[in-house]
Amino acid sequence: MFVALWEFEVKPGCEERFEKVYGPEGDWARLFRRHPHYQVTRLVRDALRPGVYLTMDFWQSRGAYESFMDGHRKEYEEIEVVGEAFTLKERQVGWFESIEGGSR
């Protein structure tokens, strides 16, 4: 499993719109669903910092995510422009892969 993790700081008063676009039924998830190896998007709100959110996009593999991005760059950028209208900051937290069978 692969997870793309992003942090957003949302403009005050734009939280509801942000949640609709970036949530599990929003514009991003609808775009990602075009790829058979996309799994799900999770959206969480920071309990201590108002207006701060994390998105977690789950994919079968990093290769599937990269393949999707290569084939859908234009659509991705179009949604990105929409999101810029109600966000102050966006930061890629990282790309994470599951560790299968490992325990410490």
N, C-alpha and C positions, 0 to 999 in steps of 0.2 A: 504494500500500500504506500502511496505517496500523498503528501499533504502540502499544498501551497498556503502559507500563512501570511496574512497582511494585517497591518494595523492602520486604522483611520481615525482622524480627529475631525468630527463633524461640526459644521457651523451651527451655532445656537439657533434653535427653531427649525432646523432641517432634519431632525432625527427621524421623524416618521417617514419622510420621503426616502431617506437613506436606507432605512430598514426594508422598505418595499423593494428598492432596486437591488440591494445587496443580500437580502435574505434568501432562504432556501427555495422560494417560489418567485424570486425576482429576475431581473433582466440577465444577470450573470449566469444564474443557474439554468435558465432557459437556453442560453447560448451554449453552455457546457454540455447540456443534455444531447446535443447533436453528435457527440462522440460516444461510442458504445462502452468505453472504459472509464467514463466519468461515473462517480458514485453518488456524491452528495455534497452540498454546501451547508456549513454551519455558520451562524452569526451569533456572536456573544457580545454583550455590553459590559464594559468595565464597571465594577461595583463601587469603585472609589474615585474614578475620574469621569465626571459627566462628559458625555459626547465622544467618548473613546470606545471604539469597537474593534473586534478581531473577526476576520473572515477566515474560514478554514475550508479549502476546496479539496475534497478527497477524490483521488484517482487510483486506478488499479496499479499504475506504475508511473515513474517519472517520464519514461519514453512515451507513454500515452498522452501525458500532459504536454510534452514538447511537440509531439505530432499534431495535437489539436492546435496549439499556438501557431505553428508553422502554417497551418491551413486556414486559420480564421483570424489572422492579424487585423484585417480591416474592420471586421465586426467588433473585435475586442476594443480597438481604438475608438470606435464610435460610442460605445458604452462608457469608455473611460472619460470622454469629453463630457458626457451627461453628469457623471459622478463628480467631476471637478467643480460643478456649480454649487454643490452643497457640502464639500469637504474642505478643510483647512490644510490638512496634511495627510499624506499616504506614505506608508513605509513597508517595504517588503521585509518581514521578520525573518523569513527563511523558507527553505524547501526541506521537508523532512520525509525520511523513508522509514518504514517499520523495520524492526529487527526481528526476523523470523527465527523462532526456536532458541533465542538467546535469553539467558537469565543470569542475573548477577546477585 
